[in-house]
Amino acid sequence: MFHDSVVVITGGAQGIGRGVALAYAKSGAKVVIADIDLDKGKQFESELQELGCSSLFVQTDVSKEPDIVSLMKRTVNHFGKINILVNNAGTFQHASPYDLSMEDWNHIIQTNLSSVFFCSREAAKIMRHNENGGSIVSMASTRAMMSEPFTEAYAATKGGIVALTHALARSFGPDKITVNCISPGWIETGAYEDLRAIDHEQHLSGRVGMPEDIAQACLYLTNPTNNFVTGTNLTIDGGMTKKMMYEE
Ligand code: NAD
C-alpha cells in the first residue's frame, strides 16, 4: 500500500516516532527522519538502509521555521514528493504554574504546537500537487482531555493540536489532504519488560501501550483507501480515559 509513498516523520529517531518509521519502512515506504538528535538520527538512517528501506535523515529543530522549510525542500530534492507527514516530535516538562517562565512556556508551545502548524503548512504546499493529495497525522495526547498537576504547557499544546487538526482538515480538504491526530495514553518507549503487573492491569486492555500500537493507527489513518476519515482525534490508551476515576 505504501510502496510509492514518501513519509516524513518528525522526532523519528527514537520512541514512538522510531516505531512509526519502522512500520512505514516495512510497508515499503520511503522514510524521512527529521530529528534534532544528530547521532540517533544518523544511526537510525543506517539501520533503515540495512533493512532495505530508502531512508533519509535530516537534522531538524521543529521549533525553528527555517529548519522546517529546509526539511521539506531536502525531502523533495531527494525523493521528488511528499505523501504523508507524521507530526510526532514533542517535549514534556513538569512545572508548577506558579513558577513556569514565559521562556519555558514558549519553548513547549513552539516545539509541540507551532511545529505542527508550520510542518503541516510546508508539507501541504507540496502534497497539493499530488494527484491523490496526501495525509497528515499529529501526536496529541490523552492529556488534551485530562490532567495531572503541573502539566499546563504540555496540556495546552496537545489540546491545541486537537483543534488545529479539524481546522486544517477543513482548509486542506479541497486539496485532498486528510488531517487527523492521535491521542496516545501510556506508550512505553523504554524497557517494557521492567513494567510492573499493576502498570498493565490498570488498563482496560490489560497492558501498557507500545510504539507499534500507534504505528498501526498511523498506517490506518494515512492509507488512501481510508480518506473518508479526516479531522478526527483517535484515542489509543488501552481504555484509560473511559475508566471512572472516583476514589472509593
Ligand atoms: P521521546 O522523547 O521518546 O521522543 C521524542 C523525539 O522527538 C526524540 O527523538 C527527540 O530527539 C525529538 N525531538 C524533541 N524535540 C525536538 C525538536 N525541537 N525538533 C526535532 N525533534 C525533536 O517521545 P515519545 O514518548 O516517543 O513521544 C512522541 C510523541 O508522542 C510526542 O509528541 C509526545 O508528546 C506524544 N505522546 C507520547 C506518549 C507516551 O506515553 N510516550 C503519550 C502521549 C503523547
Residues whose N, C-alpha, C, O or C-beta is under 5 A from the ligand:
A	BS01	NAD	G11 G12 A13 Q14 G15 I16 G17 A34 D35 I36 D37 T60 D61 V62 S63 N88 A89 G90 T111 M139 A140 S141 P184 G185 W186 I187 T189
